[in-house]
Protein backbone atom coordinates (compact mmCIF):
# COMPACT_ATOMS: atom_id res chain seq x y z
CA UNK A 1 0.00 0.00 0.00
CA UNK A 2 1.25 3.50 -0.82
CA UNK A 3 2.38 5.68 2.01
CA UNK A 4 0.34 8.65 3.15
CA UNK A 5 1.66 12.09 2.25
CA UNK A 6 1.35 15.18 4.42
CA UNK A 7 1.67 18.37 2.41
CA UNK A 8 1.41 21.99 3.49
CA UNK A 9 -0.67 24.07 1.09
CA UNK A 10 -1.97 27.61 1.11
CA UNK A 11 -5.63 28.07 0.30
CA UNK A 12 -7.24 31.47 0.45
CA UNK A 13 -4.21 32.89 2.25
CA UNK A 14 -4.26 30.29 5.03
CA UNK A 15 -1.88 27.36 5.41
CA UNK A 16 -3.33 23.87 5.75
CA UNK A 17 -1.79 20.44 5.99
CA UNK A 18 -3.39 18.06 3.52
CA UNK A 19 -2.96 14.37 4.08
CA UNK A 20 -3.59 11.67 1.50
CA UNK A 21 -2.17 8.92 -0.63
CA UNK A 22 -1.84 11.19 -3.63
CA UNK A 23 1.48 12.79 -4.51
CA UNK A 24 2.53 16.13 -3.07
CA UNK A 25 2.32 17.59 -6.58
CA UNK A 26 -1.27 16.45 -6.95
CA UNK A 27 -2.27 17.92 -3.58
CA UNK A 28 -0.60 21.21 -4.55
CA UNK A 29 -2.47 21.15 -7.87
CA UNK A 30 -5.80 20.70 -6.07
CA UNK A 31 -4.97 23.59 -3.74
CA UNK A 32 -3.98 25.72 -6.74
CA UNK A 33 -7.27 24.96 -8.46
CA UNK A 34 -9.18 25.97 -5.33
CA UNK A 35 -7.15 29.17 -5.03
CA UNK A 36 -7.99 30.01 -8.64
CA UNK A 37 -11.71 29.55 -7.99
CA UNK A 38 -11.51 31.63 -4.79
CA UNK A 39 -9.73 34.41 -6.72
CA UNK A 40 -12.44 34.40 -9.39
CA UNK A 41 -15.11 35.04 -6.75
CA UNK A 42 -12.95 37.56 -4.85
CA UNK A 43 -12.06 39.50 -8.03
CA UNK A 44 -15.66 39.80 -9.20
CA UNK A 45 -16.45 43.26 -7.83
CA UNK A 46 -20.19 42.72 -8.32
CA UNK A 47 -20.07 40.07 -5.59
CA UNK A 48 -18.27 42.18 -2.95
CA UNK A 49 -21.49 43.28 -1.26
CA UNK A 50 -22.74 39.72 -0.80
CA UNK A 51 -22.37 38.05 2.59
CA UNK A 52 -19.47 35.63 2.99
CA UNK A 53 -21.74 32.57 3.12
CA UNK A 54 -23.40 33.57 -0.18
CA UNK A 55 -19.99 33.99 -1.85
CA UNK A 56 -18.98 30.61 -0.42
CA UNK A 57 -22.08 29.02 -1.98
CA UNK A 58 -21.20 30.63 -5.32
CA UNK A 59 -17.69 29.19 -5.01
CA UNK A 60 -19.13 25.74 -4.36
CA UNK A 61 -21.55 26.09 -7.28
CA UNK A 62 -18.66 27.07 -9.59
CA UNK A 63 -16.66 24.03 -8.50
CA UNK A 64 -19.70 21.75 -8.90
CA UNK A 65 -20.27 23.24 -12.37
CA UNK A 66 -16.67 22.42 -13.35
CA UNK A 67 -17.14 18.88 -12.04
CA UNK A 68 -20.37 18.27 -13.96
CA UNK A 69 -18.93 19.70 -17.17
CA UNK A 70 -15.84 17.50 -16.83
CA UNK A 71 -18.01 14.46 -16.06
CA UNK A 72 -20.15 15.14 -19.14
CA UNK A 73 -17.04 15.56 -21.28
CA UNK A 74 -15.68 12.22 -20.04
CA UNK A 75 -18.99 10.54 -20.88
CA UNK A 76 -18.95 12.10 -24.36
CA UNK A 77 -15.35 10.99 -24.94
CA UNK A 78 -16.14 7.45 -23.76
CA UNK A 79 -19.09 7.31 -26.14
CA UNK A 80 -16.92 8.57 -29.00
CA UNK A 81 -14.23 6.01 -28.14
CA UNK A 82 -16.80 3.20 -28.17
CA UNK A 83 -18.14 4.41 -31.52
CA UNK A 84 -14.63 4.54 -32.97
CA UNK A 85 -13.87 1.08 -31.62
CA UNK A 86 -17.00 -0.27 -33.30
CA UNK A 87 -16.16 1.58 -36.53
CA UNK A 88 -12.62 0.14 -36.62
CA UNK A 89 -13.94 -3.30 -35.78
CA UNK A 90 -16.34 -3.06 -38.72
CA UNK A 91 -13.50 -1.85 -40.97
CA UNK A 92 -11.32 -4.76 -39.86
CA UNK A 93 -14.14 -7.17 -40.64
CA UNK A 94 -14.58 -5.57 -44.08
CA UNK A 95 -10.84 -5.80 -44.71
CA UNK A 96 -10.75 -9.49 -43.81
CA UNK A 97 -13.74 -10.11 -46.10
CA UNK A 98 -12.03 -8.22 -48.94
CA UNK A 99 -8.79 -10.17 -48.42
CA UNK A 100 -10.69 -13.45 -48.54
CA UNK A 101 -12.45 -12.35 -51.73
CA UNK A 102 -9.11 -11.33 -53.26
CA UNK A 103 -7.54 -14.67 -52.38
CA UNK A 104 -10.53 -16.50 -53.83
CA UNK A 105 -10.34 -14.46 -57.03
CA UNK A 106 -6.59 -15.05 -57.33
CA UNK A 107 -7.13 -18.77 -56.85
CA UNK A 108 -9.76 -18.85 -59.60
CA UNK A 109 -7.49 -16.87 -61.91
CA UNK A 110 -4.68 -19.41 -61.39
CA UNK A 111 -7.10 -22.23 -62.15
CA UNK A 112 -8.24 -20.48 -65.35
CA UNK A 113 -4.62 -19.98 -66.44
CA UNK A 114 -3.96 -23.73 -66.32
N, C-alpha and C positions, 0 to 999 in steps of 0.2 A: 504494500500500500504506500502511496506517495506521502511524503511528510507534509505537515501543515506549515504554511508560511505566515508569518506575522509581518505586516508591512505598514509603515507609517505613511499616511496620505493626508493631503490638505483638501478639504471640501468646504467651499463657502467661507474660506478664511480660517477655518478651525482644523486642528490636527486630530486625526483619528488613527487608531491602529486597527487595520483590517486583518482578519485571520481567515485563512482558507487553504484549500489544496491547490488552488490555481497559482500560477507563477506571480512573482512580484510585478513583472511587467504588465500582466493582465489586470491585476488589482489597481495599478497606477492608471491604466487605460480606462477602467471603469470610473475611477475617481475623476479623471480628466473629462470624461463624457458628462458626468454629473455637474462638474464645474461649468462646462460650456452651457448646459441647460439653465443653470442658476444665473449665469451672466446674461443669457437671453431675456429672462424675466426681469432681472435687475436693470438692464439697459433700456427696457421699453418704458419710456417716460410716462406713457399713458396709464401704466399700472402702478405708478408710485403712490397714488392716493388710496389704493386698495389696502385693506388690512392684511397683515402678514399671513394669516391662515388662508385667505383667499388667494394670495400669490402662491402659497405653497400648493394649494389645490391645482392652480393653473400649471405649476411645474410638474406635478404628478400627471395631469392630463396630457401635457406635452410628451412626457416620457412614455406614457401608455400609447399615445398616438404613434410614436416612433416604433414601439414594439409591434403594434398591430400592422403597421405598414410593412415592417420587415417580415413578419409572419406571413402576410399575404404574398409578398414577393417570393419567399421561399416556396410557398405552395404553388405559385405560378411557374417558378423554375422547375420544380419537381414534375409538374404536369408536362411542361415542354420537354423535359428530359425523357419522360415516359413515351411521349409522342415520337420523339426522335429515335428512341430505341426501337419502337414498333416499326417506324419507317425504314430504318436500316435493316431490321430483321426481314421485312418484306423485300427490300432490295437484294439482300443476300439470297433469299429464296428464289427470286427472279433470276439472279445471276447463275445459281446452280441449275435451274431449269434451262436457261439458255446454253450453258456449257454442255448439259446432257443432250440437248437438241443438236448442238454443233458436232459433238462426238458421233451421234447417230447419223447425221448427214455425211460426215467424213467417212464413216464406215460404209454407208451405202455407195458413196462415190468410188471407194476402193473396189467394192464388189462389182460395180458397173464397168470399171476400167479393165477388169480381168477378162 
